Amino acid sequence: MSTHAHLIHYDADRRRLWIAGQRCHHGATGALLTAAATVGLLAARLRPTGLLALAATGCVLMADDWHDRPIWFERGWQNQP
């Protein structure tokens, strides 16, 4: 998997997604969602319900992928099994 011409690549066998050669871990995605929701909650004055749901979803994604946290933001294709 060292050279790919695709911007988005999905490996259906291993159920993994890469964007521009960077593997997307759901834990890393959860961290970004939680951070965005936290910033939104700090800025929101009314109706934070959607932001609370977004933060909760991010936390669940991070908890589910916690064992892979050292490689969440590691660059490259990450071909580990």
Secondary structure, DSSP 4 states (H G I P E B T S, - for coil): ------SEEEETTTTEEEETTEEE-HHHHHHHHHHHHHHHHHH--S--HHHHHHHHHHHHHHHHTGGGGGGTT--S-----
